[in-house]
Amino acid sequence: MQGGYEVWMGQPVILRVVAGTLRVPLRGRLLSETSEVVRLRIADSWDVDIFKTMVVGVEHDNPVYVLN
């Protein structure tokens, strides 16, 4: 069973993740989804599986580019 993550696939996102008392934002692109996990690409070749039970929020990431 898959959930409401398909609208975010391939887009830059920030996943709000909770692990115990730790809350962290993870930036990347959502690649795939199973019934229990979502796969997030954090760097060019670093894919991480995150349990859906740990995700408390998803938001669109707007990259900021600084030019001198």
C-alpha positions as CSV (number, residue, x, y, z in Angstrom):
1,M,0.0,0.0,0.0
2,Q,1.3,3.4,-0.9
3,G,0.3,6.8,0.5
4,G,0.2,10.5,-0.3
5,Y,3.8,10.9,-1.3
6,E,3.4,10.4,-5.0
7,V,2.8,14.1,-5.6
8,W,6.2,14.8,-4.2
9,M,8.2,12.3,-6.3
10,G,11.1,13.8,-8.1
11,Q,10.7,17.2,-6.5
12,P,13.1,18.9,-4.0
13,V,11.6,18.5,-0.6
14,I,12.3,18.9,3.1
15,L,11.2,15.9,5.2
16,R,10.5,16.7,8.8
17,V,11.7,13.6,10.6
18,V,11.4,12.6,14.3
19,A,13.5,9.9,16.0
20,G,12.9,9.8,19.7
21,T,13.4,13.3,21.0
22,L,15.4,14.3,18.0
23,R,13.7,16.4,15.2
24,V,15.6,17.0,12.0
25,P,14.9,18.4,8.6
26,L,16.2,16.3,5.7
27,R,16.7,18.0,2.3
28,G,16.6,16.0,-0.9
29,R,14.4,14.5,-3.6
30,L,11.9,11.8,-3.0
31,L,12.6,8.8,-5.3
32,S,10.1,6.1,-4.4
33,E,7.7,4.8,-1.8
34,T,6.6,1.5,-0.4
35,S,4.0,0.7,2.2
36,E,6.5,1.4,5.0
37,V,9.3,3.7,3.7
38,V,10.1,6.5,1.4
39,R,13.4,6.7,-0.3
40,L,15.1,10.1,-0.3
41,R,18.2,11.1,-2.3
42,I,20.2,13.4,-0.1
43,A,23.3,13.8,-2.3
44,D,24.2,12.8,-5.8
45,S,24.6,9.2,-5.0
46,W,23.3,8.9,-1.4
47,D,19.8,7.4,-1.1
48,V,18.3,6.9,2.3
49,D,15.2,4.9,3.3
50,I,13.1,6.7,5.9
51,F,10.3,4.9,7.8
52,K,7.0,6.7,7.2
53,T,6.2,6.5,10.9
54,M,9.2,8.9,11.4
55,V,8.0,11.5,8.9
56,V,5.9,14.3,10.5
57,G,5.9,16.6,7.6
58,V,6.8,17.2,4.0
59,E,7.3,20.6,2.4
60,H,8.6,21.9,-1.0
61,D,12.2,23.0,-0.8
62,N,13.0,26.3,-2.5
63,P,16.8,26.3,-3.0
64,V,18.4,29.7,-2.5
65,Y,21.3,30.7,-4.7
66,V,23.8,33.3,-3.5
67,L,25.8,35.2,-6.0
68,N,28.6,37.7,-5.3
